[in-house]
Amino acid sequence: MRRAFTLLLFLLMVMSFSGCVKVIPKVYRYYPPESAADKKCVNTCYYARKKCLQICALKKNRLCDCTTSFNTCYSACGGQVVEHKAPKI
């Protein structure tokens, strides 16, 4: 019984501290492609991301992720996506 109480107390402490963990956002740098056709393709990616963000706003979905699909599209069009660590605050 005492072991179960200790385990429960430990789990409650872990759960209470997990809310204090800072989530560090990812920062990306985008390097555009050189050809005109590839730049047109990248513009399509921007348009798709804009629509994705609008749909997320309408649904009020905070877990909606348009960045991953945008990065994939951008890379497929010949652009380069480089992930950087966010600056420390």
Secondary structure, DSSP 8 states (H G I E B T S, - for coil): -HHHHHHHHHHHHHHHHHTT------EEEEE--SSHHHHHHHHHHHHHHHHHHHHHHHHT-TT---HHHHHHHHHHTT-EEEEE-----
